[in-house]
Amino acid sequence: MSTTDHTIRSWKATPLGRVAKFIGSVRLAVPALTLAAGAMVWGTWIESTQDRAAAADIVYGSWWFMLLMALICASLVLSVAVRYPWKPKHTGFIIVHASLISLITIGFYTMYSKIEARVILAEGETSSIAVLEDRWVQLLEPSIGGARTLDRFFLAGDKPIRFDLESLSDIRIEILEQWDNSAEVTKITDDGTNPFHAIEIAAGPGAREAESGDWLGQLIATDPAIPSNAAAFAVRVIATGETWTPPTERPYAVITDSSGTEYALGAAGEPIGQTGWTLTEIAQFQRATIGESGLIDRPDGPANPATLVVLTHADGSVEQQIGFEKFRGEPFVQQQSGETPSGLVLTYLGPSFTDPTLAIMRDDDGTVHAILADPDGSVETFAHDGAWPWHLTVMGTPVSVLRSYPNARASKVLAEADAQDSNSPVLTISTDSGPEQLVWNTPTPVTVGGHELVLQYGSVQVQLPFALELVDFRKLDYPGVDMAMAFESDVMVTNLASPRSVNAALLASEGPTLADPFEFKIFMNHPYEQDGWKVYQASFIGDSITVFQVTYDPGLVPMYIACTTLCIGILLIFYSRKLSFGHPGIPAPFGESGTTKE
């Protein structure tokens, strides 16, 4: 044995050498590869049920998966290193291990560099822009005519956003919350500039367990009270410091003209002032409802005052109006004959008090109390004990007053909503002034780390090195069913002089130069390819809109090369005695001697 061989073997006997031999041994490689296989099965399932970004965040881009891959790479490297000095019989072994390391490295490179986007075109439309299917946060710089993209960050899970710019090296944005969809709702806060009393109230079954209810604001004396959810009584919110006394008079109907002049309703046949119209018919209802013959008065129905009038003009035109006390100024008008409209409005005046009414009042010192008044003259009082929510029982109905604001202000805000076909995601981030919501595809000025930034959360447009015009889209359905058997698109392709690189495509801000166009047919398994980009026929919308899947994968060719060398190495191991003879696990054929464990 040479001195060099002795030195190498002596090193393998040291503690460090034993650790290296263990890491490079089958005893570690087998469980590590088993875990990796299980993780990949999990990642594939996540990608198929959710999306690529979720799989990258939960599995492929996680710290533990990267650590596992690093351990496997270290095992592959050391399993080759501990066999030094290498001999020809190690050739297949080295090629296989080097190919596996290359495949792992290329896989991570592909994960972070591969682009998948969509182009949707209707017949006759042209576009050189593809839209990435993933979610991004972009850093924008305002400029004349729009905004220029400085940098962008691929959003995976709730990892902090980091922009790779020298001038913003200290910028780190924390993600607080992500919504897949949002909806605009009304939010009530107690910070109004003017006094305005409002309450949040829930009535009916489940009111005592309710965490939210209906917001009601203060009314003036002549406004109709708002029916409660229970429908047995109405609710009236009184301005802070004021009281409400049930009125003794009843509301009454009048007719007003365009100038606001009021005309009392007289008997049938009387003229209505100098308007040229005559009141030819009048009927009043206290419990109005719609019956088979029209408006009727149902004795056992709820209070619902209404008035029906028929107006006749001097030229013979006839108009009918029906006005309801609960919908003042909004009569139902029907032109029965003639073409002359009256321009008159049947409405109600006077206090609105036809249903039992729960009035919520607030004193200047903040004390809240209520009364329940019935048109029959009975009154019941309720005292607030100071605790919120305030639970009470009104006419046998559970009622909870959840909040009372003396300076209520209504504003529109975004709230999380259930996912639908068309979503508007929202990303909430931390800024110097507190949480800030980034609405989908909406540039938002924010201040982070003392820097004034413009951020946009949404899809990213990619400038392709070519333009596509959809000339014709065709699909063939299976006989007798509305299901596509085949579909294809005739496109006109126009090469663009710039950009050529992916970075230029992502950050392009100026329009490219057009070259001579040519025709191409895209159909299943027949994509258009140029400069590493591939355009596949993915799907369609209706009979004239096509959906193209656009991909750019710079790791595809290196992946093919690594797979080829892996196959070559495997063939050498199994079929070449000279280049694999003596490999652990491959016995010497026919009892030949001279094998080693190296």
GIUR-V150166 format. One record per backbone hydrogen bond with DSSP energy under -0.5 kcal/mol. NH is the residue of the N-H (numbers start at 1). CO is the residue of the C=O. If there is no record, write none. Layout:
NH_CO + NH_CO
This chain:
6_2 + 7_3 + 8_4 + 9_5 + 10_6 + 11_7 + 12_8 + 13_9 + 13_10 + 14_11 + 17_11 + 18_14 + 19_15 + 20_16 + 21_17 + 22_18 + 23_19 + 24_20 + 25_22 + 28_25 + 29_25 + 30_26 + 31_27 + 32_28 + 33_29 + 34_30 + 35_31 + 36_32 + 37_33 + 38_34 + 39_35 + 40_36 + 41_37 + 42_38 + 43_39 + 44_40 + 45_41 + 46_42 + 47_43 + 48_44 + 49_45 + 50_46 + 55_51 + 56_52 + 57_53 + 58_54 + 59_55 + 60_55 + 61_56 + 62_59 + 66_62 + 67_63 + 68_64 + 69_65 + 70_66 + 71_67 + 72_68 + 73_69 + 74_70 + 75_71 + 76_72 + 77_73 + 78_74 + 79_75 + 80_76 + 80_77 + 81_77 + 82_78 + 83_80 + 84_81 + 90_87 + 91_88 + 92_579 + 94_90 + 95_91 + 96_92 + 97_93 + 98_94 + 99_95 + 100_96 + 101_97 + 102_98 + 103_99 + 104_100 + 105_101 + 106_102 + 107_103 + 108_104 + 109_105 + 110_106 + 111_107 + 112_108 + 113_109 + 114_110 + 115_552 + 117_550 + 118_131 + 119_548 + 121_119 + 121_546 + 123_544 + 124_470 + 125_122 + 127_468 + 130_462 + 131_118 + 132_130 + 132_460 + 133_116 + 136_458 + 137_153 + 138_456 + 139_151 + 140_138 + 140_454 + 141_148 + 142_140 + 143_146 + 146_143 + 148_141 + 150_139 + 151_139 + 153_137 + 155_135 + 156_154 + 159_156 + 161_173 + 163_171 + 165_163 + 168_165 + 169_166 + 171_168 + 172_170 + 173_161 + 174_172 + 176_174 + 176_428 + 177_428 + 179_426 + 183_415 + 185_413 + 187_411 + 189_187 + 189_409 + 192_407 + 196_406 + 198_405 + 199_216 + 200_403 + 201_199 + 201_214 + 202_400 + 204_398 + 207_204 + 209_206 + 210_206 + 210_207 + 214_201 + 216_199 + 218_197 + 219_237 + 223_220 + 226_235 + 228_233 + 231_228 + 234_356 + 235_226 + 236_358 + 237_217 + 238_236 + 238_360 + 241_362 + 242_239 + 252_349 + 254_347 + 255_263 + 256_345 + 257_261 + 260_257 + 263_255 + 265_253 + 266_264 + 269_279 + 270_267 + 270_279 + 272_277 + 273_271 + 275_272 + 278_312 + 279_270 + 280_278 + 280_310 + 281_310 + 283_308 + 285_306 + 288_304 + 289_296 + 291_289 + 291_294 + 294_291 + 296_289 + 298_287 + 298_296 + 299_297 + 301_298 + 304_286 + 306_285 + 307_323 + 308_283 + 309_321 + 310_281 + 311_319 + 312_278 + 313_317 + 314_276 + 316_313 + 318_337 + 319_311 + 320_334 + 321_309 + 322_332 + 323_307 + 324_327 + 325_305 + 327_324 + 330_327 + 332_322 + 333_331 + 334_320 + 336_318 + 336_334 + 337_318 + 341_339 + 345_256 + 347_254 + 347_345 + 349_252 + 352_221 + 353_351 + 357_373 + 358_234 + 359_357 + 359_371 + 360_236 + 360_358 + 361_359 + 361_369 + 363_367 + 366_363 + 369_361 + 370_382 + 371_359 + 372_380 + 373_357 + 373_371 + 374_378 + 377_374 + 380_372 + 382_370 + 384_368 + 390_401 + 391_389 + 392_399 + 394_392 + 394_397 + 395_393 + 397_394 + 399_392 + 400_202 + 401_390 + 402_200 + 402_400 + 403_200 + 405_198 + 408_196 + 408_405 + 409_189 + 411_187 + 413_185 + 415_183 + 417_181 + 423_421 + 426_179 + 427_438 + 428_177 + 429_427 + 429_436 + 430_174 + 431_434 + 432_447 + 434_431 + 436_429 + 438_427 + 438_436 + 439_437 + 440_425 + 441_457 + 442_439 + 444_455 + 446_453 + 448_446 + 448_451 + 451_448 + 453_446 + 453_451 + 454_140 + 455_444 + 456_138 + 457_439 + 458_136 + 458_456 + 462_130 + 463_505 + 464_128 + 464_462 + 467_494 + 468_127 + 469_492 + 470_125 + 471_469 + 471_490 + 472_490 + 474_488 + 476_486 + 478_483 + 481_478 + 483_481 + 485_476 + 486_476 + 488_474 + 489_522 + 490_472 + 491_489 + 491_520 + 492_469 + 493_491 + 493_518 + 494_467 + 495_493 + 495_516 + 496_465 + 497_513 + 505_501 + 506_502 + 507_503 + 508_504 + 515_495 + 518_493 + 520_491 + 522_489 + 522_520 + 523_521 + 523_526 + 524_487 + 526_523 + 528_535 + 530_533 + 533_530 + 534_551 + 535_528 + 536_534 + 536_549 + 538_536 + 538_547 + 539_547 + 541_545 + 544_541 + 545_541 + 546_121 + 547_539 + 548_119 + 548_546 + 549_536 + 550_117 + 550_548 + 551_534 + 552_115 + 553_532 + 556_553 + 559_555 + 560_556 + 561_557 + 562_558 + 563_559 + 564_560 + 565_561 + 566_562 + 567_563 + 568_564 + 569_565 + 570_566 + 571_567 + 572_568 + 573_569 + 574_570 + 575_571 + 576_572 + 577_575 + 580_576 + 581_577 + 583_580 + 586_583 + 587_585 + 591_588 + 592_589
